[in-house]
Amino acid sequence: QVQLVESGGGLVQAGGSLRLSCAASGRIFSINAMGWYRQAPGKQREKVATITNGGTTTCADSVKGRFTISRDNAKNTVDLQMNNLKPEDTAVYYCNARQNWPYYDYWGQGTQVTVSS
C-alpha cells in the first residue's frame, strides 16, 4: 500500500500562485510515476501533470507555461507549482501514484483550490 497526503490548497485571486505538495509513504519502491489530477464540479477528473521516476514530465495543454511539476525522490514528495491561476483552475486537486505492475493507481484525499475572479 501507498499513502498520499496533499497540502497547499486554498483560495487565491486570479493571477496569483499556489504550491501543492504531496508526501508519499508506504511501499514507495512500487511507484513508477506520480502526478496531479483535478476534478471541477460536474466534470470528470482530468490529468494536470505527471512525472516519472526518471524525471520525464507531462503537462496538460490548459496549464502549460503556468504549472510546473517537480519531484524529490529522497523525500518522496511531488509538488505542483501553479502560477497565473485562472478561475477555470478551480477544482479539487488529487495526488496520484501509479504502480505499473500490477497496475494500480493510488490517490490522495484531495485538496481544494479556488481561484476568484
C-alpha positions, 0 to 999 in steps of 0.5 A, spaced: 500 500 500 501 507 498 499 513 502 498 520 499 497 526 503 496 533 499 497 540 502 497 547 499 490 548 497 486 554 498 483 560 495 487 565 491 485 571 486 486 570 479 493 571 477 496 569 483 500 562 485 499 556 489 504 550 491 501 543 492 505 538 495 504 531 496 508 526 501 508 519 499 509 513 504 508 506 504 511 501 499 514 507 495 519 502 491 512 500 487 511 507 484 513 508 477 510 515 476 506 520 480 502 526 478 496 531 479 489 530 477 483 535 478 476 534 478 471 541 477 464 540 479 460 536 474 466 534 470 470 528 470 477 528 473 482 530 468 490 529 468 494 536 470 501 533 470 505 527 471 512 525 472 516 519 472 521 516 476 526 518 471 524 525 471 520 525 464 514 530 465 507 531 462 503 537 462 496 538 460 495 543 454 490 548 459 496 549 464 502 549 460 507 555 461 503 556 468 504 549 472 510 546 473 511 539 476 517 537 480 519 531 484 524 529 490 525 522 490 529 522 497 523 525 500 518 522 496 514 528 495 511 531 488 509 538 488 505 542 483 507 549 482 501 553 479 502 560 477 497 565 473 491 561 476 485 562 472 478 561 475 477 555 470 483 552 475 478 551 480 477 544 482 479 539 487 486 537 486 488 529 487 495 526 488 496 520 484 501 514 484 501 509 479 504 502 480 505 499 473 505 492 475 500 490 477 497 496 475 494 500 480 493 507 481 493 510 488 490 517 490 490 522 495 484 525 499 484 531 495 485 538 496 481 544 494 483 550 490 479 556 488 481 561 484 476 568 484 475 572 479 
